């Protein structure tokens, strides 16, 4: 059995920091779902399914599978021999300059060009970014790059995916918190430009 030599220089680690924003901008898919379920709108304000509040009812309120990826930012970091990190690439892709397919294609290109063995870094990416990315890739007939196929299984790989929301909540066993809460507790500046709720307003305003 080979034992790792702790004094042997290890190769620099690389990271792809990913953030995706999404919104329901086209209800065509949700209307198909309503047709599949034989949904007929009623005149009352009651949920169409027992056990749901109206705003939670998937027949009246489109859930995440019907969200469109409207913007994404990806940054590739490579560990320097002295321990610092170099930014080797930073890409932003947003509507209206890019449609969803172009945004997803751009993200997949960043993953494909990243150093071998690069790790994904996100905040709650397992609960948002990765499912939206993989479903969007399927919707547009795109393929995950070589070495990134594991994302198609939920991105639940603690070795390749550093999901800070997972690590700060005991593997999502504690109640989820906002990233700004963790950063404020550590005295790290965040949300400098706009508060989180303003992002949705910008999306629906086409900005």
C-alpha positions as CSV (number, residue, x, y, z in Angstrom):
1,X,0.0,0.0,0.0
2,X,1.4,3.4,-1.0
3,X,1.6,6.0,1.8
4,X,1.5,9.6,0.8
5,X,4.6,11.5,1.6
6,X,3.6,14.6,3.6
7,X,6.8,16.4,2.5
8,X,6.2,15.8,-1.2
9,X,5.1,18.9,-3.0
10,X,1.5,18.7,-4.1
11,X,0.1,20.3,-7.2
12,X,-1.6,23.6,-6.9
13,X,-5.3,23.4,-6.3
14,X,-7.7,25.1,-8.6
15,X,-11.3,26.3,-8.0
16,X,-14.2,27.4,-10.1
17,X,-16.4,29.8,-8.1
18,X,-19.9,29.8,-9.6
19,X,-23.0,31.8,-9.0
20,X,-26.2,31.6,-11.0
21,X,-29.3,33.7,-10.8
22,X,-32.7,32.6,-12.2
23,X,-36.3,33.6,-12.5
24,X,-39.5,32.5,-14.2
25,X,-39.4,34.6,-17.3
26,X,-41.4,32.3,-19.6
27,X,-44.4,30.3,-18.3
28,X,-44.7,28.1,-21.5
29,X,-43.3,25.1,-19.7
30,X,-45.5,25.6,-16.7
31,X,-48.5,25.8,-18.9
32,X,-47.5,22.4,-20.4
33,X,-47.4,21.0,-16.8
34,X,-50.8,22.4,-16.0
35,X,-52.2,20.7,-19.2
36,X,-50.6,17.4,-18.2
37,X,-52.3,17.6,-14.8
38,X,-55.7,18.7,-16.4
39,X,-55.6,21.8,-14.3
40,X,-58.6,24.2,-14.7
41,X,-58.3,27.6,-12.9
42,X,-61.1,28.2,-10.4
43,X,-62.8,31.4,-9.4
44,X,-61.8,31.0,-5.7
45,X,-58.5,31.6,-4.0
46,X,-58.1,28.0,-2.7
47,X,-55.2,25.8,-3.5
48,X,-55.8,23.2,-6.2
49,X,-54.2,20.4,-4.2
50,X,-54.8,19.4,-0.6
51,X,-51.9,20.2,1.8
52,X,-50.6,23.2,-0.2
53,X,-51.0,26.9,0.5
54,X,-51.9,28.7,-2.7
55,X,-48.5,30.3,-3.1
56,X,-46.9,26.9,-2.7
57,X,-49.2,25.0,-5.1
58,X,-47.1,23.9,-8.1
59,X,-50.1,24.1,-10.3
60,X,-50.6,27.8,-9.7
61,X,-47.0,28.9,-8.9
62,X,-44.1,27.7,-11.2
63,X,-41.4,26.1,-9.2
64,X,-37.7,25.9,-9.9
65,X,-37.8,23.5,-12.9
66,X,-39.5,26.4,-14.8
67,X,-37.0,29.0,-13.9
68,X,-34.7,30.4,-16.6
69,X,-31.0,31.0,-15.9
70,X,-30.7,34.8,-16.6
71,X,-27.2,35.5,-15.4
72,X,-24.1,33.6,-14.2
73,X,-20.6,34.5,-13.0
74,X,-17.7,32.1,-12.9
75,X,-14.2,32.8,-11.6
76,X,-11.3,30.4,-11.9
77,X,-8.8,30.6,-9.1
78,X,-5.4,28.8,-9.1
79,X,-3.4,28.3,-6.0
80,X,0.0,29.9,-6.1
81,X,3.0,28.0,-4.7
82,X,3.2,30.5,-1.8
83,X,-0.4,29.8,-0.9
84,X,-2.0,32.8,-2.4
85,X,-4.6,32.5,-5.2
86,X,-4.4,33.9,-8.7
87,X,-7.5,34.8,-10.6
88,X,-6.9,33.1,-14.0
89,X,-10.3,33.8,-15.5
90,X,-13.5,35.8,-14.6
91,X,-16.6,35.6,-16.8
92,X,-20.0,37.1,-16.5
93,X,-22.9,36.2,-18.8
94,X,-26.3,37.9,-18.6
95,X,-29.5,38.6,-20.4
96,X,-30.4,40.5,-22.5
97,X,-27.0,40.1,-24.2
98,X,-27.1,36.3,-23.8
99,X,-30.1,33.9,-23.8
100,X,-30.2,31.0,-21.4
101,X,-28.5,28.6,-23.8
102,X,-25.6,31.0,-24.3
103,X,-25.3,31.6,-20.5
104,X,-25.1,27.8,-19.9
105,X,-22.7,27.2,-22.8
106,X,-20.4,29.9,-21.4
107,X,-20.4,28.3,-17.9
108,X,-19.7,24.8,-19.4
109,X,-16.9,26.3,-21.4
110,X,-15.3,27.7,-18.2
111,X,-15.6,24.3,-16.6
112,X,-14.1,22.6,-19.6
113,X,-11.1,25.0,-19.7
114,X,-10.5,24.8,-15.9
115,X,-7.4,22.9,-14.7
116,X,-7.9,19.2,-14.3
117,X,-9.3,18.3,-10.9
118,X,-10.6,21.8,-10.3
119,X,-13.1,22.1,-7.4
120,X,-16.4,23.8,-7.6
121,X,-17.1,26.5,-5.0
122,X,-20.6,27.8,-4.3
123,X,-23.1,29.0,-1.8
124,X,-26.0,26.5,-1.7
125,X,-25.0,25.4,-5.1
126,X,-26.3,21.9,-4.4
127,X,-29.8,23.4,-3.7
128,X,-29.8,25.9,-6.6
129,X,-27.0,26.4,-9.0
130,X,-26.1,22.8,-9.9
131,X,-29.7,21.6,-10.4
132,X,-30.5,24.6,-12.6
133,X,-27.3,24.2,-14.6
134,X,-27.8,20.5,-15.2
135,X,-31.5,20.7,-16.0
136,X,-30.8,23.7,-18.3
137,X,-28.1,21.7,-20.1
138,X,-30.6,18.9,-20.7
139,X,-33.2,21.3,-21.9
140,X,-30.8,22.7,-24.6
141,X,-29.2,19.4,-25.5
142,X,-25.8,20.4,-24.0
143,X,-23.3,18.0,-22.4
144,X,-21.3,18.4,-19.2
145,X,-17.6,18.7,-19.9
146,X,-15.2,15.8,-19.3
147,X,-14.4,15.5,-15.7
148,X,-17.6,17.3,-14.6
149,X,-20.1,14.5,-15.1
150,X,-20.5,14.2,-11.4
151,X,-22.5,17.4,-11.4
152,X,-25.3,15.4,-13.1
153,X,-25.8,13.5,-9.9
154,X,-26.6,16.5,-7.8
155,X,-23.1,17.9,-7.2
156,X,-23.0,16.1,-3.9
157,X,-19.3,15.5,-3.8
158,X,-17.6,16.9,-0.7
159,X,-14.2,16.5,-2.3
160,X,-14.9,18.3,-5.6
161,X,-17.7,20.7,-4.4
162,X,-17.0,23.2,-1.6
163,X,-20.5,24.4,-0.9
164,X,-20.1,26.9,1.9
165,X,-23.8,26.7,2.8
166,X,-23.3,23.0,3.5
167,X,-20.1,23.4,5.5
168,X,-21.6,26.2,7.7
169,X,-24.8,24.3,8.5
170,X,-23.4,20.9,9.4
171,X,-24.3,19.4,6.0
172,X,-27.6,21.3,5.8
173,X,-28.7,19.7,9.2
174,X,-28.9,23.2,10.8
175,X,-31.5,25.7,9.5
176,X,-30.1,27.4,6.4
177,X,-28.9,30.9,6.8
178,X,-28.1,33.7,4.3
179,X,-24.5,34.1,3.2
180,X,-24.6,37.7,4.4
181,X,-25.3,36.4,7.9
182,X,-22.1,34.3,8.0
183,X,-20.1,37.2,6.4
184,X,-21.4,39.7,8.9
185,X,-20.5,37.5,11.8
186,X,-16.9,37.3,10.4
187,X,-16.8,41.1,9.6
188,X,-16.5,40.5,5.9
189,X,-18.2,43.1,3.7
190,X,-20.9,41.8,1.4
191,X,-24.0,43.1,-0.5
192,X,-22.2,46.4,-1.2
193,X,-24.1,47.3,-4.3
194,X,-27.7,46.2,-3.6
195,X,-29.6,44.1,-1.1
196,X,-30.5,40.5,-2.2
197,X,-34.2,41.3,-2.9
198,X,-33.2,43.9,-5.4
199,X,-31.7,41.2,-7.7
200,X,-35.1,39.8,-8.6
201,X,-36.4,43.3,-9.4
202,X,-33.5,43.9,-11.8
203,X,-34.2,40.5,-13.5
204,X,-37.8,41.3,-14.1
205,X,-36.9,44.8,-15.3
206,X,-34.7,43.2,-17.9
207,X,-31.5,44.6,-16.3
